[in-house]
Amino acid sequence: MKTSIVIPTLNSEDDIYVLLGSIREYDIHNKAEIIIVDAGSKDNTIKIIKDYGFAKIINSGFVSKGKARNIGIKESTGDIIVNIDSDVKILPGWFEALQQTMSVENIVAGYSPDSNGKHLPRVPIYVKGQDITYPCCNIAHKRKVFEKVGYYNEI
């Protein structure tokens, strides 16, 4: 199954090189489609992405992270859609474990390390007392899930 990795970004020059370096180090850019949706970075984010040379860049203008993810998903061609944030580092075996699990499951979520390899904590968001957050900085869905239940909340 073809995999697309969608990465929303905005002014990520301090972090994105770590993510892109880990994608290159583990040869993921030759195994998956890499799509970066930039929400109008004013720093060197786009230059850094272009220097790596393997990602499709979509300039969305200023949008929410949910909207950026949806834009990337709609532009992607994979059967598996992976959403990761621009401030994480991929660890050895991540892509292979993801592929293996996605061969039998529809959704896979995991924790994401920061550039130092430390676990990034989940930050809950409450609306009217309801926790509306999902583990979304490292999550994969089969395309058919999005087609059946819809896309990310764009608010």
Buried (B, 14 or more C-beta within 10 A) or exposed (E): EEBBBBBBBBBBBBBBBBBBBBBBEBEBBEBBBBBBBBBBBEEBBBEBBEEBEBBBBBEBEEBBBBBBBBBBBEBBEBEBBBBBBBBBBBBEEBBEEBBEEBEEEEEBBBEBBBBEEEEBEBEEEEEEEEEEEBEBBBBBBBBEBBEEEEBBEEE
